[in-house]
Amino acid sequence: MKRLILIPVIALCALGCKNTSTTAMNRDFLQLAEDRYSVREFDSKAVGQDIVDKIIDAGMLAPTAVNSQPQKIYVVRSESGMEILRNVSPCMYGAPHCFILCYNADNVCPRGKNDHYGDIDVSIVITHMALEAANLGVGTCIVGYFDPARLSQEFGLPDNIHPVLLMPFGYPSKDCKPSERHSECRSLDEVVEYK
Ligand SMILES: Cc1cc2nc3c(=O)[nH]c(=O)nc-3n(C[C@H](O)[C@H](O)[C@H](O)COP(=O)(O)O)c2cc1C
């Protein structure tokens, strides 16, 4: 049954989907979601550009409000850039690289009169990226604890670009383990209700 479904998917991918790897298609999604955890201890080994490109592709495939794609993604790979990030956040955890996930205020979809979907869109984009990174053996940690004003100033970001989240990434150190919080789970009774 699974195979019957996969054949048209493979055909569709051959026709135009970007970079969908066989590994990704064969892996059970729930298993990938369970395996991903916040990595807070990194190896210094650099992540290759081909892998970085795939992680970005996953972000570009994310759904956004009316497909507005307001995300702006900075890839920090220089030592000087990482030094700035270590100064604006205590949560770089020795990572060799980091994504800065922002929204472009000129591209956001409005939500009512005074709001927009920028933060939500970026959150979905970063989730796609974190999951694809995990799929490729690359560790990530989504980080909200940073000083956005200082970051914008240090990197000279334009006024329309709003940093939302950071995502240090790299290969997990060999002793790295999920934190206890990773497996804490509220009961379904509390979280899910059928109406
Ligand atoms: C919006 C958001 C902000 C987060 N900010 C931080 C942060 O500033 N520092 C940090 O170490 N982890 C941060 N995390 C990671 C969470 O603490 C982590 O995802 C959670 O404890 C579950 O653990 P797990 O990712 O290992 O499953 C953040 C996660 C999210 C979704």
Ligand as a Chemical Component Dictionary entry (heavy atoms), coordinates in Angstrom:
data_LIG
# 
_chem_comp.id                   LIG 
_chem_comp.type                 NON-POLYMER 
_chem_comp.pdbx_formal_charge   0 
_chem_comp.three_letter_code    LIG 
# 
loop_
_chem_comp_atom.comp_id 
_chem_comp_atom.atom_id 
_chem_comp_atom.alt_atom_id 
_chem_comp_atom.type_symbol 
_chem_comp_atom.charge 
_chem_comp_atom.model_Cartn_x 
_chem_comp_atom.model_Cartn_y 
_chem_comp_atom.model_Cartn_z 
_chem_comp_atom.pdbx_ordinal 
LIG C1  C1  C 0 10.112 29.438 20.299 1  
LIG C2  C2  C 0 11.214 28.667 20.974 2  
LIG C3  C3  C 0 12.196 29.341 21.671 3  
LIG C4  C4  C 0 13.237 28.629 22.274 4  
LIG N1  N1  N 0 14.239 29.331 22.881 5  
LIG C5  C5  C 0 15.277 28.656 23.422 6  
LIG C6  C6  C 0 16.376 29.360 23.981 7  
LIG O1  O1  O 0 16.413 30.593 23.994 8  
LIG N2  N2  N 0 17.406 28.640 24.480 9  
LIG C7  C7  C 0 17.405 27.264 24.458 10 
LIG O2  O2  O 0 18.383 26.663 24.913 11 
LIG N3  N3  N 0 16.379 26.565 23.929 12 
LIG C8  C8  C 0 15.313 27.229 23.412 13 
LIG N4  N4  N 0 14.288 26.531 22.839 14 
LIG C9  C9  C 0 14.308 25.066 22.828 15 
LIG C10 C10 C 0 13.282 24.484 23.809 16 
LIG O3  O3  O 0 13.700 24.689 25.115 17 
LIG C11 C11 C 0 13.116 22.990 23.503 18 
LIG O4  O4  O 0 12.633 22.835 22.190 19 
LIG C12 C12 C 0 12.163 22.290 24.469 20 
LIG O5  O5  O 0 12.652 22.311 25.785 21 
LIG C13 C13 C 0 11.926 20.833 24.058 22 
LIG O6  O6  O 0 13.140 20.131 23.986 23 
LIG P1  P1  P 0 13.628 19.443 22.637 24 
LIG O7  O7  O 0 13.743 20.510 21.566 25 
LIG O8  O8  O 0 14.934 18.814 22.977 26 
LIG O9  O9  O 0 12.584 18.439 22.254 27 
LIG C14 C14 C 0 13.257 27.215 22.216 28 
LIG C15 C15 C 0 12.262 26.543 21.504 29 
LIG C16 C16 C 0 11.256 27.245 20.885 30 
LIG C17 C17 C 0 10.212 26.492 20.086 31 
# 
loop_
_chem_comp_bond.comp_id 
_chem_comp_bond.atom_id_1 
_chem_comp_bond.atom_id_2 
_chem_comp_bond.value_order 
_chem_comp_bond.pdbx_ordinal 
LIG C1  C2  SING 1  
LIG C2  C3  SING 2  
LIG C2  C16 DOUB 3  
LIG C3  C4  DOUB 4  
LIG C4  N1  SING 5  
LIG C4  C14 SING 6  
LIG N1  C5  DOUB 7  
LIG C5  C6  SING 8  
LIG C5  C8  SING 9  
LIG C6  O1  DOUB 10 
LIG C6  N2  SING 11 
LIG N2  C7  SING 12 
LIG C7  O2  DOUB 13 
LIG C7  N3  SING 14 
LIG N3  C8  DOUB 15 
LIG C8  N4  SING 16 
LIG N4  C9  SING 17 
LIG N4  C14 SING 18 
LIG C9  C10 SING 19 
LIG C10 O3  SING 20 
LIG C10 C11 SING 21 
LIG C11 O4  SING 22 
LIG C11 C12 SING 23 
LIG C12 O5  SING 24 
LIG C12 C13 SING 25 
LIG C13 O6  SING 26 
LIG O6  P1  SING 27 
LIG P1  O7  DOUB 28 
LIG P1  O8  SING 29 
LIG P1  O9  SING 30 
LIG C14 C15 DOUB 31 
LIG C15 C16 SING 32 
LIG C16 C17 SING 33 
# 
